[in-house]
Amino acid sequence: MRSDESLHDWRQLALRVEQEVGRAVIGQAATIRLINVALFARGHVLLEGDVGVGKTTVLRAISRALGGAFERIEGTIDLMPGDLVYHTYVDAEGKPRIDPGPLLRHGKRLTTFFFNEINRARPQVQSLLLRAMAERTVSAFNREYAFPHMTVFADRNKVEKEETFELASAARDRFMFELNMATPIDPTVREALVFDTAYHDADALIEQVTPNLLPWEDLNTIGAAIQRSIHASPEIRRYVLALWQASETPQAFGISLPGVDMSRLILAGASPRGMSALLRAARVVAWLAERGHVVPDDLHAVLPAALGHRVFFTPIYELRRAELAGALVQQILDKVAAP
């Protein structure tokens, strides 16, 4: 089969995944699309949202449609790095046993790894996860284990500050997207979520999703093929570089925020890895739209999720990140001229 035919077939499967997940989780089409983009751009996702909005349900639905194995771990103050790798217990005969932990027990079949409340885990645990995200390998029992098809999703507790450890800049930069899964505001959706008993049983909802839609073992290969097949014109390349510069020196583009000294706002702009992730994601958006080239709207569709968490403010303004990051990204979109 020619590569363009293969990409067409995969596109239909990718869109089918969105449709199936949308049967289990309503009112979250934008979040589902961006998670799908991250899967095919082979990036990890930091997922935020209020309690009970369906973060776990959407990830379980994605995992079921994708195929492979799903693992979830809870971030706690007493979690240790070894808890990700092995599980110790005493068996029925009173003998100590060591079994593979959540990162290892499925081997190469692990496709979806959900770390709930990652900022409750100690930095040592976060560091181990960083390696797993970057290299999709971990060393244990005197050997190296690989999980090449794994995508990491993490949720951050935004409300409670006691016994939490904020993610370091390097950790946040490892995530392709930072998504806010908001409570639906559409009245029809809100009514369905409250009064339609079909949405009261998460397990039953997950069962409605057609399983194993994708040959997940080939996801890395098809992801690379998408990147090779979707082109960025010289004009788009210049635009991406201008967006990058605007993340570093916003005042050079006439960007200003109320009550902010723009010359003292930025500690560090987006990293090369971050801009590469932005373009990878934009190529996937173009592919899903059946285009062979990137247009500005493809970049705009992923810029808030890909850039906001990668611009780091000086300490005095970092305390206002929740207020300033979105406003800065919107100003970058408004002020940097698109081709």
N, C-alpha and C positions, 0 to 999 in steps of 0.2 A: 504494500500500500504506500502511495506517495505521501510525503510529509504533510502536504496541505490537506489531503483527505483525512489523515490521522488527526490533525489539529481540528478539523471540522467536527469529526466524531467526538473528540474530547470536549469541544465547546458545548455540544448538545448534552453531554453527560454533566458538565459543570453547571449548566442552567437547570438541569433536572435535579441536581443536588439542592439548589436554592428552592425550587418548587417543593421538594419533599420536606425540607426543614421548615418551610413556611406553613406546612400543614400542622406542624406541632407547636410552632411559636408564632403567634400573630402579632402584628404591629411592630415588627423589628426587621423589616425588609432591608433597610440601609445597613444595619449591623450584619445581617446574614450575607449581604453582598460583599462587604469589606472582609469578612472572615474568609469567604470563598476566594477573594482576590489574594489574600495572604497565603492561602493554601497553595495556589498555583504559582505564586511568586516565591514560594518556599521560605516564608518568613513567620516569625513568632508574634503572638498578640498579647498585649496587656489589656485586659478587659475590666472595665469599671462599671459600676451601677449600684443603685440602691438595693437593699435586701429584698429578695422575692420578685425581681423583675424577670427571672428566667435565664440567668447566665448559665447555670449548670445544665438546664434543659436544652438550650440551644447547642451547647457543646456535645451533649450526649446524642442529640439528633444528627449533628454534623458527623460525629464519629460513626454512628450507625450507617449513615448513607455512604460514608467514605470506605468503611470496612477496616480491617485490621483490629488492633487492640486499643482499648481506652483505659487510662489510669487516672485516678484522682488522689491527691494528698492534701491534707489540711495543714496550713501553716500554724505553728504554735511556738510559744516561747521556749519549750523544752525539746523541740525537734532538733536532732543532730544530723550532720551530713551523712553519717552511716545509715540513718533511717531511710534514706532514698535508695540505698544500695542493697542492704540486707535486712532480714528480719530474724531476730533471735527469740527463742522460746524453749520451754521444757515440754517434751512430748509425753504421751500417756505412760511411758515406762520410766519417766523421771530423768531422761537423758537430755542434755542440752542439744538444741538443733539450731542450725543456721540455714535459712532459705533465702533465695533472691528477693530483693525488695522491689518496690514499684517500678523503678527504672529498668530493672533487669529481668523480671519474671516472664516477660513476653518476648524477650529477645528482639529480633528484627521485625516482629509483627507489631511492635508498638508504633502507633500512628498518632494518637492524641493523648497528650499528658497535660492534665489540668492541675495547677498549683493554686489552691484556694487560699486567699488572704496571705499572699507571699510576704507582705511586710510585717507579719507576725513572726516570721522565721528569722533566725539569727543571720548576720552577714556571712558566716562560714557556710551556712546552708545555701544562701543565695549564690555564693561563689561557685559551689559545686554545680548548681543549676546553670550558671553562666557557661561553664565548660561544656555541659551537656547540650546547651543550646547552640553554642558556636561550632562545636566539633561533632556533635551527635555521637560522642563516645564517652566512656568513663572507665577508669581502671579499678578493678576489684579482684580479690582472690588471685593475685599474681598474674592477671591477664587483662586484656582490654576488651570491653564489650562495645558493640556498635549497634545503634538503632537509627539507620540512615533515613528512615521515612517519618521520623517523629516531628510533630509540630507541638510546641509548648504554648499553652494558654495559661495566663496567670491573672488572678483577681487581686486587687489591692483594697484593703479596708480603708475607706476615706474618712470614716466618722470617728472611730476611737483612736486615741493617741497613746494611751497607756500600753506599755509592753509591746510597742511596735518599733520596727527598724526601717526607716525610709530607704528606698532603693537608691543605691549610688548611681552617679551619672553613667558609668560604664554599663551597669545593669540595665538601665532604661534604654540605652542606645542599642542593646541587643534585640529589642522588640521592634519589629517592622512597623506595627501600628499600636497606638494607644486609643482604644475605643471606649466611648461612654455609652453604655446601654441604658438609655433613659426609660422611665416609666411612660408607656404610651399615653398620648393626650387625645387621640381620636375618640370621640364619645361612643361610637359603635364598637370599637375595640375594647374600650374600658367596660362597657356593658357586657360584652361577651365573656371577658375574663372573670367577671364577678358572678354572672347569672347562668352562663352556659356550663353545665356540670362536666361537659367534655374536657374543659380546661382545668378541672380540679384534680385530675389524676395524671401526673407527669409520666408515670410508667406506661399508661395506656396510650398517651400521646406519642411517646417514643416508638411504641409498637406499630403505629401507623406509617412510620417512615420506612420506605423500601430499603432493605439492607444491601450493603456491598455493591453500590452502583458503580464504583470506580475500581479499576485494577490498580489499587494503591501502590503496588510494587513498582509501577512505572511512572509514578507521580514526579519523581526527580527528573526523569528523562523528558517527560512532556513539558515540565517547567522550563528546562533548558531550551527545548525546541521553540517554545513561545518567545523566549528572549531573543533567539536568533532570527525569528521570522518577522518580528514587529520592529519597524525601523523608526528612528528619530532623525528628522531633518536637521540641517544646520541651524535653521531658525529655532527649532525646539531645543537644540543643544545650547544655544546662546541663552534662551529663556531659562532653562534649568540652572545654568551657571549664574544668571542674574538673581534667581530665587535664592540660591546658595549665598551669594554676596549679601543679599538683603537680610538673611538670617544672622549675618556677622556684623554688618554695619547698617542697620535700618535707617539711621538718620541720613545716609547718603542718598536714599531714595525718597526723601521727604516724608518719612514715616514718623508719626508722633502719637503718643498716647497721653490722655489727660492725667496730669499730676505726676508725670514720669520724666526724669532727666534722661533723655535717650542716650546721652554720651556715657552714662553710668549704668545702663540697663543690662547690657550683654556681657556675660563672662566668657561664653564660648558659643559660637554658632553651630549649625548642623555639621556633623562629621562627614568625611568622604563616604563612610559606610551608610550613613543616613541618606545622603543624596543618591547613592547607588540604589538603596532600597526604594526610594521615591520613584525612580525611573523604572525599576523592575515592576513595581506595582502598577504604574501607569501603562506599561506595555500589556499587562494582563487585562486591564480595563478596556484597552483598545481591542484586544483579542476577543473578549466577550461581546464587544459591539460589532464584531466581524470587520474590523479594519486592519489593514496591514501596516499602519503607521500611527504614531502618537499625535494627538491634537491637544491643544491647551486644556480643553475640558477634561481629558483623561488625567492630566496632572492635578487639576482643580478638585477632581473627585476624591483624590487620596491625600492631598497636601495637608489638610488639618489633622488627619490621623497619623500621618508619617512624619510631620515636621514639628508639631507643637511640643512634644515631649523631648525633642532633641536640641532645643535651644535652651541654654542654661543661663540663668540670671545671676547677677551679683547678689550677695547675701541679703542686702536690704530689700531687694525686690523679689527674691526667691520665695519669701513668705507670702507674696501675693500671686504666686504662680497660677492658681486656679482662676484668678481674675484676668491676669495679663497675657497668658499664653495664647488663648483663643483670640483675644483682641489683636495681638501682634500678628498672628497668622492671617487674620482677616485683612489687616492693613497691608501685609505683603501681597495678598491677592489683589487688593484694590490699587496699589501704587506701582507695582512692577508691571510694565507694559508687556502684554501677551502678543505674540505674533499673529 
